[in-house]
Amino acid sequence: MPELPDVEVYREALAQRVVGTPLVRVVLKNPFVLRTAVPPLADLDGRVVRDVRRLGKRIVFAFDDAYYLVVHLMIAGRLQWLPEGGKAPAKITLALLEFGTGTLAFTEAGSKRRASLHVVHGEAALAAFDMGGLDVLRATR
């Protein structure tokens, strides 16, 4: 399981690569990795990454207009940066985050599929996510 220092190393490396860069699109290779439906994942297409943060052991991509993509690696999740034209591992790739400068492959080697992506809109929703995850988000609606 990626521990806190590993997550921080991911965050730093990602910030260097993607801050100030628009996300072209997210390609889901496994639909179960996306744990939210509202706002839709497509709302992130074309938005510029303004920051890459850490929320506990989660990695948060902060976009324009208070949109966030929260990545939770859980036990077997990993991130791999692929240069333009690079090929993602076929069987273990859950999602691809495509940027103009390359692609971030979100993979999970385990079979349990615990890793997750969440799209969140608004600082309050992100704060609620931090306090207790989706149960708190549901209670605030």
N, C-alpha and C positions, 0 to 999 in steps of 0.2 A: 504494500500500500504506500503510495506517495505520502511521506510525512511532511510536516510543516516546512522544514528547510528545502525539500524538493519542490514543493509548491511555490515557494518564494523564488527559487532558481527559474522555474518555468515562467513566472510572472515577469521577472526581469528580462529574460531572453525574448519573450513575446512583446513586451513594451518596446524594446529596441527595434523590433521588426515591423510592428503594425500601428503604433501610435501615429496619427496624422494620415493614415491610409484608409481609403474606403474599402468596406467589405463588399466584394462583388456579389457574392451569394453564399448560402449554406446549402450543401447537398447532403441530404440524409441518406445514408446507406442502410441504416436500420431505424425504422420509424419509432421504435420503442425508446430510443435515447431521448427524444423530445418529450418533456413532461408537462409542457404547458401548451394551450391552444390559443389563448388570448393574452397578449397580442400575437398575431400570426408571425411565424418565423420570417416570412417575406418582408415584413416591416423593416427588417434590418438591411435589406438589399440596398446598396449604394450609400449607406450611412458611414460617416467617418469615425474611426476609433479615436476617442479623445483621451482615454486612459486605460490601463490594465491594472486592476486592483486585486487584492486578496481579501476574501471574506471568510475567515477561518481557513479551512482547507479547500475552499472553492476559489476558482479564478473568475474574475468578473471583467468582461469587456464593456467599457462605458462608451456609448455612442452619442451622437447629436440628439438633442431633444429628449434627454433623460431616458433613453432606451438602454437596456443592459442585457447581455448574454452571460448567464451564469453557468459555468462548467464545473461539474463535480466529478472527479476522477474515481472516487470510491476506492475499491481494493485493487483492481487490475487495469484501470484506465491509464492511458498514456497519451502524450501529445508528440507529434513528429512534424517538424517543418520540412516541407518539400519544395525545392526550387521550382521555378516555372517549368512545366513539362514533366516534373517528377511523378512517379507512380506510387500510389498508396498501397499498403499491404491489403490484399484482396479480402480475405475472410474475416479479419479482425477490425476493419475500419467501420466505425459507427457513423461518422459524419466528416465532411470536408468543408473547411472554411476557406473560401477562395478569395485571395487578395490579388491585386495587380502585380505584386512582387513575389508571389508564391502561394502555397496552399498549406494550411494547417490541418493535418490528419489527426482526428480524434479516434483512438483505437482502444480496444479492450480485449486482452488476451483470455480472460476468464469466460466461462460459459453462462454465468448468472446474469449478465447484463444489468449491473447495478449503476454504472456510470450514467450521468444525465446532463441534459441541456435544459435550461429554463430561460424563456424570454420574459423580461420584466420591464414595465414602463412606469417611470416616476420614482423619485427618491423615497417616497413613503412606502411604495411597494417593495423596493429593495431593502429598506430598513426592516419592514415586516418579515421579509424573507430571512434576514439575518437573525431575527429574534426567535424564529421557530419553524422556518420553512413554510411549506404550502399550507399546513393547518392554520397558521396565523394569517396567511394571505386570504384564505377562504373566509375566515372569521371577520376580516375587515371589509369585506364586500357587502 
